[in-house]
Amino acid sequence: MKFPCFSLLPEEKIRKERSEILEVLDDRFEFDPEECNVAAGKWVYNSSIEPLYTDRSCPYIDRQFSCMKNGQPETDYLRWEWQPDDCTIPRFSPKLAMNKLRGKRLLFVGDSLQRSQWESFVCLVESIIPEGEKSMKRSQKYFVFKAKEYNATIEFYWAPYIVESNTDIPVISDPKKRIVKVDSVKDRAKFWEGADILVFNTYVWWMSGLRMKALWGSFGNGESGAEALDTQVAYRLGLKTWANWVDSTVDPNKTRVFFTTMSPTHTRSADWGKPNGTKCFNETKPIKDKKFWGTGSNKQMMKVVSSVIKHMTTHVTVINITQLSEYRIDAHTSVYTETGGKILTAEQRADPMHHADCIHWCLPGLPDTWNRILLAHL
């Protein structure tokens, strides 16, 4: 009697087939951004989830975000799925994403949190692109991933305040010496022109104090002419400058504009009922309280964003990542990161109060969900 011969499929092929099956299943659900409030929902644990990439399989992740490679022993933070209360967000399909980007430029503009979203997007799609059909070019401020087969680029431009400042490159470590040129995006905006999809974000760099130095005109005279303003006032002025550029330059028939709301920070464990905790260190589960809102997210700054966008003539789609990200105290890089270009030492890891990073997020991780929502809007 002859028995049929079975051969084990390679792991990558199994993952690919599983992804294709899930794509078919997700086609049953229609995502209507007008009807779906992605901000209201809960995180659901799913042990069968496999990320579309790892920090070892994707060569484009900064070591700063490579938690697993940096020694993070916990993997449960990868198993949580965001489930809105009144709709279903389609799973991220690399093929669908690249077909939507065919012949287009997708450009992320912002700080290192925005850079992590850009890296996430690149890593989510790069595995379906043959080795000889993709390339990456990096400079100090401008990063371009190119998918030749699709004639598409996925880009990032470093602009932590969106408007110009004296601390873009090199970064001035002392916040008191930073000056924001609230009236201009001129020099950087030339890199943004012609993009088909623009995704902006700016928040955490503004939150270095109650007041900040703002300048109108040139940096040629140093701090001369700089004025100390309330942070919210400076933020509004900077966003209005950005809004004026969008309204006067962007062709809404060609370009879609998105603004991502603030990414929460979790540096005060007392916010979630652990006064003796050490920031986000050793947190392994999301917060379940739907009403939770930490001190790291300023609602007044969020209202400034809403107010400025409300008065724009160009339609800007706001992607609200704040509330869903508020719950993810478990997903930060914590002590599994680098500082000053060097991985934290054993001594530094043993002192999370001073060294745990509770601002940035691991990759793969939470930014993948942000991109899942972005793709659903595309």
JORA-V912502 format. One line per field, one symbol per residue. phi: phi as a letter, one per 40 degrees, with the letter a starting at -180 (. if undefined). psi: psi as a letter, one per 20 degrees, with the letter a starting at -180 (. if undefined). A space follows every 50 residues. Layout:
phi=???
psi=???
//
This chain:
phi=.cbccbbccddcccccccccccccccccbbcbcccccccbiacbcbcccb dcabcbcccbcccdbccccchcccbcccbcbcbccbabcdccbdccdccc cdgbbbbcbibccccccccdccccbcccbddcbbabbbbcbbbbcbbcdb fbbbbbbcadbgccacbcacccccdcccbbccbabdcccccccgccbbbb aaacccccicbacbbbgccdbgcdgcbcbddccccccccccccccdccbc cccbbbbbbcccccbbbbccdbgbcbcbfccgcbbcccccccacccbccc ccccdccccdcccccbccbccccccdccccbccfccabaggbcdcdcccc bcdbbccbbcbcbciddccdcccdcccc
psi=ppqqppqpqqghgggghgghghgggiihppoohhhpnihobqpppoiipp qirrjhhojjpqhhimgghjjoipihiijpppoqhjrppqqoogggghhh jpjrpppppbbhhhhhhghggghhhhhipqgijqqpppahhppoppnghi lqqoqpponhjgrqrjjfprpohohiipppnijpjghhhhhhpiqhppoq ppfhhilirhqqpqqpbqihkcipiqppqqghgggggghhggghgghigp oiihpppqpprqpqqminihhkjmhjrncjpjpiqqphohjporiioohh hhhggggghhjqhpppoponigghhhiliijrhcjmarpkjpqprhghhi mhhiipokgrqqprbghhhghggghhh.
//
